[in-house]
Amino acid sequence: MSASPVPTSRALDRRSFIKVSALAGGGLLLGEYLNFSADTAAAQTATADAIVSAVVPADFSPNSFIRITPSGAVSIIAKNPEIGQGMKTTLPMLIAEEMDVPWSSVTVYQGDVNPVYTSAAPGGQSAGGSNGMPNNYLPMRRLGAVARVMMLQAGAQSLKVPVEECTIEKGVVYHKASGKKATYGELATLAATLPVPDVANVPLKDPKDFKIIGTRVTGVDNEKIVTGQPLFGIDVKLPGMLYANYTKCPVFGGRPVSANLDEIRKLPGVKDAFILEGGNGLKPGVAIVADSTWRSINAASKLQVVWDEGANANQNSASFAEQAAAMAKDDAPPPGLPEGTKMCEGVYHFPYLAHATLEPQNCTVMYKDGNAEIWVPTQSPGNARAPGAAQTTVHIMRSGGGFGRRLQNDYTSEAAAIAEKFPGVPVKLTWTREQDFGSDVFRPAAWHFFKGGVSPEGKLLGWNDHFVGGQGAQFQPNFPNGFIPNVNVKNGTVQTGVPSGAWRAPNDNANFWAVHSFFDEMAHAAGRDTYELHMELLATGQNQAFSSARMSGVLKLAAEKGGWGKKLPKGQGQGIAFSFSHRGYVAIVADVTVSKDGKVKVNKMTAGVDVGPVVNLSAAENQVQGGMLDGLSSAWNAKITIDKGRPQQTNFDEYNLLRMPDAAATEVHFIQGDYTIGPTGLGEPALPPSLAAVCNAIYAATGKRIRTLPFGEQDLKWS
Amino acid sequence: MSAFTLNVNGKDRTVDVEAETPLLWVLRDSLELVGTKYGCGIGQCGACTVHVDGQSRRSCGIQVNEVGKAKITTIEGLAKDGKLTALQQAWCDLDVAQCGYCQAGQIMCATALLADKPKPTDADIDTAMERNLCRCATYTRIRQAIHTAAGNAK
């Protein structure tokens, strides 16, 4: 093990936790530190462009999220990880709104993991479950409102007028009667001496006075993204940094017994190679540490490892399917159906999926003087651990995609275990794409064995759904239970040994495809228009999960805007589906054309969406466009199959995602509900209904029902 | 190891690496131009797209010893004197990015497209952009941004 000390980087010297000494006035502070992070990778490179300087007593910083300098510069902390869902922009918008500052005056910085941020709102500093907006909507606004109230007070004092006669507009306090005014910058130092009001009881703006919330605000990192500035975890560069690769057993749960480590150590640039036994959440594997990423990858390609493949070496997808079918072979139809009931049956199946974040998993760790520092693109920064470190600092890096993959910090544990052997040296672990597929926590495959009954008059009389999931799969249906009688759901599991995890709209994504596809089958069997049947059932039924009225609203909107009910020639079709997922109401109408030789073209997808009021129209629309197309992507050609206890697809030549020519046109329409019912999040909700909308449209076009995903493998020829 | 002198973004840069080192990793690790991204390593995703003498190429599939005197342009080399190109500006204004990881490659590919076809049709965009994956599926806005930068009425 070689380890040489490296000079502490400029960024590390300048990063600091700064005691806010100007806050002697009291009040309920969320914390006593203002933690302006070394903002992402930019700060760690020689080309660092923006490192926030320390807060000084002349600055106004009423809490750990806000600073206004005497020059009028406004800094706001984004506490949650940015994974593409837009939170680095949207959460600071909430603060800025209540501060009453123009958005153009605001600079946003990513916060590190810190108790003052973690405790500021439910959900801490995590990104997942479309929870960021509902958890933070009021807490972030209150933080900003504290600043506005104090600025109003400071303005009144400074202008020597009664506070009740003062107003605020765009960062300026006005006394209209006298024509006097003072800017936030001018008031900063005075405001810093005032008592901080109780954040829990601070008055909030009336939504009718919003200037930022509800508008179209573009991402704060856009310019860095389009000019290629360092920003993501994989971009981290620290002086003296070493580069690691970690090779694990291709079979899930296997372990290395021995490897040609002496040979590997002699390769160019290789500093060391060693086996980690694993345990405590660390998977066993072979680590190679080199002086460049390429040399670590190149050395890994020459590894010869004797593996103990363990218990899963014979697991395969074909066997999972047989086990699932055996579990359902004696299923009965829904009980008590009268004579003359028309029976429907359908077996639906969807495969494993990989997350395939385009930025492979990576993490940089440095142990120094018994403490550790972590730079990681993660959805769960609060769970990033460096074992054995007295104190750990976690820098949240922008994530090149999340989709649920980065809720798990397995790669962080690997980087830490490797870096621990190089005290004083930063070590960056980067997974190759193949390793990223091989070590994924997959969206589990599952089966739905449906049996339903329809009366001669076209009423739905019963619905049996025998759900059999691959290990880790879960299913919590919220439709059609409550809307049709005699709904019976049974759960079963196939033990697969395949690691599973949350994948965008977990539990809902393809399960809702199965439900809304079979519902479409039943509607056709009943001789009903699917949309009209939806509306009828929503008007007469209900359940505890969601509001029938709001769901009817998005259905009606999607149907109107999407031109539902067009008469189309064979080969063209429309499909419709809705879902309530992660608090969001979304209905989608899909328009497809299928050529006689079976080639599918999805012409357009039109969404009706209700997540309450929309905070950032640009980000929200982007999430719905992307969610619909990601859903389409997940249904069209993507699949992971398992053989010999490992995934058979390990790169993008075998795992086929949606590309530009197949990207349907998208249209997004919001119902902007009132502020008593939202806003809620949008990372997840638009995905689940897209799959069934498209597959139902394919049925309408061809008469062929898609019961197995991906549909790109189905024969869709018609004549 | 051997020394290779590459012309990157108009400047000659010398690196000392193995001859078979992919240009991608020379850019990222040796030259600290990290805007060019690693996505797949096998020329399938387009995240590592750069221009070689003005043509879109996958830097993960070019060995450093193959570059010779070719002029390499990376995403860092598009803006001149801090002024964004029309495409970069359209990408910002239309708020194309979600995670943003693929977008440098998308912009490099689109830049080469507009150099070749200043007023591309949707079919031209399909053909040129097909090899660039966006995992967040921001294709609606990518298409819109290309049309906007091209001045196509939409």
Interface residues (C-beta under 8 A of the other chain):
Chain A: A41 T45 A46 T47 E82 I83 G84 Q85 G86 R216 T218 G219 D221 N222 E223 I225 V226 T227 G228 Q229 P230 L231 F232 I234 D235 K237 Y243 P268 S292 T293 W294 R295 I297 N298 A356 T357 L358 E359 P360 R398 S399 G400 G401 G402 F403 T430 T432 R433 S618 A619 N622 Q623 Q625 G626 L629 D630 L632 S633 N651 F652 D653 L657 L658 R659 M660 P661 A663 A665 T666
Chain B: M1 V17 E18 T21 P22 W25 R28 D29 S30 E32 L33 V34 G35 T36 K37 Y38 G39 C40 G41 I42 Q44 C45 A47 T74 I75 E76 L78 A79 L84 Q88 W91 C92 D93 D95 A97 Q98 C99 G100 Y101 C102 Q103 A104 I107 I125 D126 T127 M129 E130 R131 N132 L133 C134 R135 C136 A137 T138 Y139 T140 R141 I142 R143
